[in-house]
Amino acid sequence: ITSAIEKYPHYKVRFWYGSDYSEAYLDYVTKRDALKYIADYYHIPHSRTIAFGDAENDIQMLAWANIGVGMLNGNEYCKAHADIITVDDNNHDGIIKTLPLILDKIK
């Protein structure tokens, strides 16, 4: 897969957790950039932004969001950058179980 994108200098590929899973990404765009773009486009105030993440590629997004939420089974480095941690992992509905608790606090 990496040879397929080598001719595109700003595209990179990363593999996850020693598996065959990979993702292609632009090296100058982060999830933080995407979240900020969407919030700006839809006129969502920063104070109403929440981001969930579980790995290093989520850290900038968690830091930018008003509330950055680390997944219970996320890596420790990512969780250290989160404001709170989900009540369950991403294999057991951690987001859907945690989101109501967050929304109740920010009403």
Secondary structure as the mmCIF struct_conf table of DSSP 4:
data_model
#
loop_
_struct_conf.conf_type_id
_struct_conf.id
_struct_conf.beg_label_comp_id
_struct_conf.beg_label_asym_id
_struct_conf.beg_label_seq_id
_struct_conf.end_label_comp_id
_struct_conf.end_label_asym_id
_struct_conf.end_label_seq_id
HELX_RH_AL_P HELX_RH_AL_P1 THR A 2 ILE A 5
TURN_TY1_P TURN_TY1_P1 GLU A 6 LYS A 7
BEND BEND1 TYR A 8 TYR A 8
TURN_TY1_P TURN_TY1_P2 PRO A 9 HIS A 10
STRN STRN1 TYR A 11 PHE A 15
TURN_TY1_P TURN_TY1_P3 TYR A 17 GLY A 18
BEND BEND2 SER A 19 ASP A 20
STRN STRN2 SER A 22 LEU A 26
TURN_TY1_P TURN_TY1_P4 ASP A 27 TYR A 28
HELX_RH_AL_P HELX_RH_AL_P2 LYS A 31 TYR A 41
TURN_TY1_P TURN_TY1_P5 TYR A 42 HIS A 43
HELX_RH_3T_P HELX_RH_3T_P1 HIS A 46 ARG A 48
STRN STRN3 ILE A 50 GLY A 53
BEND BEND3 ALA A 55 ALA A 55
HELX_RH_3T_P HELX_RH_3T_P2 GLU A 56 ASP A 58
HELX_RH_AL_P HELX_RH_AL_P3 ILE A 59 TRP A 64
BEND BEND4 ALA A 65 ASN A 66
STRN STRN4 ILE A 67 GLY A 70
TURN_TY1_P TURN_TY1_P6 LEU A 72 ASN A 73
BEND BEND5 GLY A 74 GLY A 74
HELX_RH_AL_P HELX_RH_AL_P4 GLU A 76 ALA A 80
TURN_TY1_P TURN_TY1_P7 HIS A 81 HIS A 81
BEND BEND6 ASP A 83 ASP A 83
STRN STRN5 ILE A 84 ILE A 85
BEND BEND7 VAL A 87 ASP A 88
TURN_TY1_P TURN_TY1_P8 ASN A 90 ASP A 93
HELX_RH_AL_P HELX_RH_AL_P5 GLY A 94 ILE A 106
#
